[in-house]
Amino acid sequence: MGGRIPDDVIDRIRDHFDIVDVVGQTVQLKKSGRNFFGLCPFHSERTPSFSVSPDKQIYYCFGCGAGGDVIRFLMETEQLTFVEAVTQLADQAGIQLPRSRGENTRDPEEEKRQQLRVVTELAARLYHHMLLESDHGSQAREYLMKRGITRETMEEFQLGFSPDSYHFLHYFLKRRGVDEKTAVEAGLLVERDPSRGPSAWFDRFRGRIMFPIHDTQGRVIAFGGRVLGEGQPKYLNSPETTLFYKGKFLYNLHRARKAVRKAEQVILFEGYMDVISAWQAGVFTGVATLGTALTESQARVIRRNAGTAVICYDSDRAGQKAADRAAEVLKEHGCVVKVAKMPPGMDPDDFVRSRGAASFSGEVIAQALPYAAFKLEALKAGFNLVDEEEKMGYLTRAIEVIADLPRAIERDHYLRRLAKEFHLSLDALKQELRQMASKKRGRNGDKGTGKWNNGYHKSKHMVGQGRRPQAHEQAERRLLQAMMHDRNVAEHVMQTVGADFNIEIHAAIAAYLYSYYSEGNPADPGRFLRYLKDDHLLREASGMVILNTPEVTDEEISDYIRHIRNYPLHKEIERKKEQVKQAERAGDIAEATRLGVELIRLREKVRKQA
């Protein structure tokens, strides 16, 4: 499907689904009044602020401002483009999408993405064939088999091999009509001096075992390549492309997601081989980052799919530092975090191959430490606990860790462990904890809720400012709500206020409303949200629509309009008052008198408009 999808087909797709059912597959919802509520999948929180309206077929989070319809929800949770989300929903609904005939209706961006998918899939099939069916891949096959990877697993993960040639893939793609520019955009070729003719391009991956990286729909979007034998870098990933952002995707999520959601737990590994070995051994909930530290985007994806994350990194110092960083990011996004302890000198792949799946599940995953316990254990490595000064340093740091725990019962539990381990008075430790907490409150200005603030952290959805809206802001929101529900109100506002809303985003929504009604559309808030093309406007308008506001009277409408029109005058009055004060302080009586006359005129103007 390469063209623009007609609006009537998109409406049919939306109407086919109940948003409560779709959202309910990701978020646990409970009915409250006319709407359903749950924990927001887009930011961390402890108190549900994510609302789904079955009447209006929209969702909105009062904490972070995320909002939209069923298509927008699928785009956000599954990392899809608009066309991809519509296509997926159409497939589920059994609705045929028309094929466009006119070239002018084709979406160039979507066409390019589709073109790149074809190229990466073609490369994946070639690499896979070279590994399993050619003499070129014999050494790579032997290497994988020595590491315990069966042919069945190689097929499951579509593992491949790139021959040690600068032009093997280049010429293969060329023979199949793929131009070098497209192959470069897909991250498969590297371009150097174009004047060198055919040798201006060469294969990015050479002499490597290839690990295809998939998106959430199971489509190949990039590759990771492990060098066979000596060479640097040991692992080489595709560069970022139109399809692939390494900080956004997780390796194996498309395959593991069903098991992860069932178990409500994900195991986070560092590398591809860890995931593959665990999967072959029967551990189906493993995913891995893609050569970088865990990002906030990846943490949000994990939180949407599981409540608990078990970090299973290498046992060396670098692995444990990376585990600590990943744990902090996951905690900030609302995950219950545990850290699995690997025996010294072993990584998860080594452990599974040497001791088997049962031992890995029972001795490593099942005995993973809660994050606080892991943090306290990790701290010990930096102190000589035989030395009294060092021991005091450790205890101070340990109490700092305990002070950051959100629940009193957790703090008490770990204080008791410290008291028992070091033969200390529990009361003394509690006193130290109180003093430390008091100092922290002083440094932070005692904001009351600390860093959690109900989990409303900064994200691309963050809009709230934690302040009471001013009268003119409230009036504009109420007026826009009324305009969405009543065409006559919108027409009246267009004649009296026009574009003169004081808040920029409100003026933009009003402009869309005027255009929406001018095209003959009915007064339907849900339909108007579909009309909005800008994501920021969609989130703002969703917050207005989700509220079940009572009908407004003509007198209230007039009052809102008066607030909006008078606000600039009130701002000017405040400015003039300040200028009068400055003139009086400077002893400029003439200037103060002139400004006073202007002030009287402004106040009179406000009175007449009242």
N, C-alpha and C positions, 0 to 999 in steps of 0.2 A: 504494500500500500504506500504509494509514493506521493500522493497529493494531499491537498487540504481536505480535512474531514468535514462534511457539511454539518451545520449547526443542528439541523433536525435529527441527524443520526446521533450526534453527541448527546442531545436531550433524551433520545430513546435509551441510550446506554445508561445515563444517569438515573432515569426513571425506573429502570429495571432493577436497580439495587437499593436496598434499605441501608442507609449509612450506618445504622446501629449494628447491623450484622457484619458489615465490612470492618468497621473499627473494632468491633468486639473480638475479631480474630487476633488482634494485636494487643488491645487494652482491655483489662477486666473492668467491665462497666456495671454500675448499680443505678437503678432508677431512683430519682428524687424529684418529685413533682412531675412536670411535663418532660423533663430532660433526663439524660443519663450522665453520670459522672464517673471519672476514674483518674488514675495518676497519668500525668501527661507523658507521652512517649518522646517528646522533643526537648525536655529539660528535666532535671532531677527535682523531685519534690516529695514531701511526706504527707501532705494533705491534698486530697484530690481537688484540682482546679480546672480539669479538662472536661468540657461539657459537650455533649452531642445532642442535637435537637432532631428528633424524628419528624416533627412537623415541618421544619424548614430544611431538613436534609443537609445540615452543615455541622461542623465541629468548631469549637473555639476554646482556647486556653486562656483563662483570666490571669494566669501567672506570667506567661511568656509572650502571649499575643499570637500564637500560631492559630490559623483558621482557614477554612475553605470547605469545599465539597468533597464528594467521594473520590473524584479524580485527583484533586490536590492531595488528599490523604495518601493515596497510593503512590503518587510522585515522591512525596516526602519520605515515606517509610520504606519504599522499595528502591529509592535512588533512580527513578525513571524520568524520562522527558515526558511532556504532555502527550505526544503522539504514542509513545510506548505505553503509557498508562491507559489511554483510551483503547489501544489495540488489545491490551491484555484483558481489560474489562469486556470488550466486545466478544473476544474468544470465549470467555466464561459465560456470557449471556447468550451466545449463539447468534449474535447479530452480525450480519455480513457488512463489512466495510467496503464502500464503493471504490473502484480504481479510477484515479483521475486520468482524463485524456488530455486536458490542456496543460502544456508545459508551464504556463504562467501561474498555475495553482500549486505547483510542486514546492515543497519546503526544502530549500538548498541545504540547510543545516542537517535536517533529518536524512536527506539523500547522502550526504557525506558520511554521516555516522553509519548508515547501512552499508555503504561502500567499504568503509574500514572494517566493519564486522566480517564482511565476505573475505577480505584479504587475511585477517588474523585467523579466521577459521580455516582457510585454505592452507596457511602456513602450519597451523596446528596438526592438520591431517597429514601433511608432508612429513613433519618432524616425527609424528607417531609411527608412520610407515617406516621411516628410516631406522627407528629404534627396534621395532619388532620384526620387520620383514627383510632387512637388508644386511649385507656383510659390513657396511659402514658402521652399523650400530652394535656389532657383536661385543666390542669392548665395554660399551655402555651397559648392555644387557647383563654382561658378566658382573660388572660393578654393582648394579642394583640387586642382582640375585645374591651376591655375597653379603649384601646388607639386609638380606632376608625379604626383599620385595618380590612377590610372585608376579607371574605374567598377568594373572587376573587383576591384580591391583594396578599394574601398569596400564591395563586397558581401562579400568575404572577411572583413573586419574588422567588418562590420555597423555601419559608421559611420552616424551620424544627425545630425539637426538639431532643436533645440528652438526653436520660434517665440518671438519676443519678446513673450510674453503672460503675465500673471500667473495665468491660469486655463485655459490650453489643455489641459494634461495633466490638471489637476484635474477639469474637466468631462468629459473623455474617460473617465477612470477611473470617475467617478461613474456615467456612463451604462452602464458595464459591471459595475455592482454592487460596485465596490471602495470601501469606506468610507474617509473621510479619515484615521482613526486608523491603518489599515493602510498607507496611502500615506506617512504621516509615518514610521512604523516602517521602511519600505523606503528612507527617505531621499529620496523624490521630492517630497514637499510639505513646506512649512514652516508651523508653526502659530503664530498670534499670538493676540490676544484672542478667545476662543470666543464672546463675546457679540456679535461682529460678524456672526454668521450665516455665509452662504456665503463672505464675504470674510475670514473668520477664517483661511482656508488659502490659500496661493498656491504656485505652481510654484517649486521650488528652482532649476531650470535654465531660463534664458530667453535667447534669442538666442545660443545656443552650438552649436558643432559637438560632437557627442556621441561619446564613445569608450566603448563597453561594456567593463566589466571582468568577466572570467570567473574562476570557480574552476578547480581542477585537472581537473574533469570537463567543462569547457566550458559551464557554466551561468552566465548573466548574474547577477551579485550586486551590481553597483554601476556607477557611471558617472564618467567624467571629462569635463568640458565646457570647451572653449576658446572664449572670447568672440570673436564675429565683429565685427571693427572695434575701436573704442576701448572701454575699460572695465576695471575691476578687480574681482576678481582675474583675471589673464589665464587661469589654469586653475583650475577649481573641481571638487573631488572630492566624491563622496557622503560623508556623515558615516559613522562606524562604526555598524553595525547588527548584528542577530543573525547575518546572513550575511557581513558584510564587516568585516574588520580590516585596515586599510591596511598595518600592519607585518607582516602574515602572508603576504599574497599578492604575486605578481609578475605584471605585465602581460604577456600573451601566452605564459605558461608552458604552458598547455594545448595551444597550437598548436605551440610550438617544442620540446616535451619529447622527441619521437621523434628529431628531428635533433640535439638537444643530447646525448642519450645515445649516439647513433651516433658523433658527433664527439668525445665526451668533453670537450667545451668549450662554455661559454656566453659570449655577449657581453652585457655589462651596459650598458644605455643609461640616460640620464636621463629621456627623454621618450617619449610615445606615438608622435609623428611620426618619431623616429629609428628606432624598431622597425619601423614600417610602411614607411618608405622603404627600409630595409635588406631587409625581407622581399620587397618588390616587385622589388628588384634582385637577388634570389636568395640573400640571406644569411638563412638560416632558423633561426639559433640565437640570435636576439636576444630579450631580456626587459628589462623596466624596472621600477624602483621606482615607487611610487604617490604621488609628491609629498612624500616624506620621505627622510631619509638611510637608507642600507641598514641594516636591523635584524639582530640575531642570528638571529631566526627565519627571515628571508629568506636569510641566509647558509647556514643549515642546509639549507634547501630546495635551494639551488644546489649545495651539496656532495653532497647525495644523488643529484643528477642528473649532475654533471660533476666531473672532477678539476681542470680548469683554468678559470679565469674571466678573461676579457679585459675590462677596464673601459674603456669608450669614452664619455667625458663631453666636455662642451664644452671648448674650448681656453682660455676666459677664466679669470681667477684663482679665481672661485667654483667653476667646474667642476673645476679641478685640486685645490682643497682638498677638495671632495667626493670626488674620486677617491682621494685619500690616505686619507680616513676609511674609505671603502668597502674599500680594499685591506687596511687593518689588521683590519677585522672578518672579511673573507674568510680572511686568513692565520690568524687565531685559530681558524677552523673547518676548517683543514686543506686549503684550496685552494691550488693553485699559481696565483699571481696575476701577471698582466701588465697593463700600462697602455698603451693606444693613444694616440699623440700626434697630435692634430688640427692642421692648419695654423692659424696665428693668425687669429682672427676667424671661424672656421668651426665649425659643429657637425656631427655625423654626417649629419643630414638634408641640410644644405647640400652636403656633400662628395659624397654619393651622387648627388644631383640634378645637380650640376655636372660631376662627373668619371666617374660610372658605377660599377657594381658591381665590375668587374674591378680598377679602381684602388683602390677601397675595400678589397677583400680583399687585394690585393697590396701596397699602399703603407701602409695603416693597420693592419689586423688582423695580417697576416703579420709586420710589423715592430714589433709591440707590444713595449715594453721590459719585461724582468723587473722585478719591483717594486723591488728594490734599486737598479737602474740608474735607474729613474724617480725614486726618492726622492733619489738623489744629484744628478740633474739639477735637480729641483725646488728643492733646497737652494740651488743657485747663484743663483737669482733673488733671494735675500735678502742677498747679499753683493757688495761691490765687489771683485772679485778682482785689480784693479790695485793696490789698497792692501794693503800687507804684513800689517797688523793684521787687516784683514778676511779676507785669504786664510788666515791662521792660524785665525781663527774658523771659517771654512768647513771647513778640514781637521779641526779638532777635532770638529765636528758630523758630518762624513762618517765619521770613524772610529767614532763612537758608533753610527751606522747599521750599519756593517760588523760591529761587535762583536756586534750582535743577531742576525746571520745564524746559522742553526742548523748549517750544515755548514762544516767547515774548508776544503774546496775552494772554496766560495763566498767565504769571507773572504779567502783567498789571492788569488783572481782579482781582486777589487775593490781590494785593497791594491796589486796590481801595476798596475792601471789608474791609481790615484792617483799612484803613484810615477812612471809614465811621463808622465802629463799635466802634473805639476808639477815634474818633474825632481828628484825626491827619492830618498833612499836607502830601498830596500825594508826593510832591517834596522831603520832608525830608525822607520818606520811600524809594523813588527811589534812593536817594543819599546813604542811608544805604545799599541798595541792590547792588549798583555799587561798594562800598567799599568792601563789603563781597565777591563779585565776583572777584574783583582784588586780594584779599588775597588768594582766592582759586586757582586762576591761578598761583600765585607765589609759593604756596605749591606744586602744581602739575606740575611745570615746564612749564606751558603754552603749553600743547601739541596741542592746537588748537581745537580738536574735543571733548575733555572731555571724560567722561566715556563711552559715546555711541559709538564713533568711527564707526558710521554707523551701530551700533548694532553688530559688529563682536566680540562677547564674546567668552571666552574659552569654548570649548566643545570637544567631542571626535573626531569631524571632523576638529578641528582647525589645519591648517597647515601654514597659511601665517605668515610671519615674518616682514612685513612692510618695507622691504629693497629691493634695486635694485639688481637683481641677477648678479653675476660676469660673466665675459666673458666665462669661462669654463663651468659654470652651464648652461648658455644660449645655448652654443654650444651642450652640451649633450642633452638638451631638444629638440632642433631642429633636432638633428641627430636621436633621438628616434622617433620623429614624422615622419621623412622621412622613417625610417625603417619599421614603421607600414604600410605605404602606398606602399612600394616597396620592394619586396623580394630581388632583386639584391643589393640594398643598404645594407640590413641587412647582406647578405653574405659577402659583401666587408668589412663591419665594423667588422664582426666576425674574419676575417683574419688579419685586421690591428690593431684593438683595443682589441678585445676579451672581457675579463672581466675587463679590466683596466679603467673602468669609475671611475671618482674621487668621485662622489656622490653615496653613498651606495645604495640608493633606485633606482637610475638610472641603476646601475650595475645589480640589481635584475630584473628590467624590461627587460633589454637587454638579460639576461639569459633566461627569459621566451620567448622572441621573437625568440632566436636561437632554442629553443626547439619546439616552435609553428611551425616554418617553416620546421624543420627537420621531423615533422610528416606529411608533405604534405599539410598543410593548406594554403589557399590562402591569398593574401595580402588584408585583410579586417579589418580595425581598430575596427569596432563594434564586429566582431567575436573574435578578439584577446582579447577584454575586457572580453568576456564571458569565455575565456580560463584561465584568471587570477583567482586564488583561494584566494589570500590574500587581505583582505579588504583595507589595507593601500596602497598596490600597485595599486589596482583598482581605488581608489580615485585619486592617482597621475597620472595614465595613462589616466583617464577620462579627467583631466584638459588639457592634451596634445591633446587628440583626438577632444575635443569640438571646438578647434580653427580651423578656416578655413585657414590654412597656404598655401601659394602659392607653386607651384612646385619648387624644388631646383635643381640647376645645379650641374654638376660633380665638378666644381671648388669650389662651396660652401660646398659640402660634404667634399672635401679635406681640406678646411679651418677649418671646425668643428673638423675633426679628428686631425688636427695639434694643435688646441687649447687644446684638451683633452690630447694629448700626451705630450705637452709642459708644462702643468700646474705643474706637480711635479718638473720639472726642474726649473721653475720660483720660486716655493716655496723654493727649495734648494738654489737658487741664493740669495734670500732675507735673508735666514739663514746665508749663508757665508758672506754676506755684514755686517751683524750685528756682526759676529765673528771677522771680520777684524777690525771693529771699537773698539771692546772690547780689542783686542790685542794691537792696537795703543794706546788706553788710558792707558793700563797697561805698555807701554814702551817696549813691547816684539816685537822688529822689525823682528826677525827671524820668529816668528810665524805669524806675519802679512804678511810677504812676502810669506810664504808657502800657506797661505789661499788665498792670492791674485792670485797665480798661479792656484789654484783649481777653483777660480772664473772665470778666463779667459777661462779655459777648458770648464766649464759649459756653458758660453756664446757662445763659439764656437759650442758646441753641439746643442744649440738652433738655431743658425744661419744655420747650415747644414740641420736641419729639417724644416726650413722655406720654 
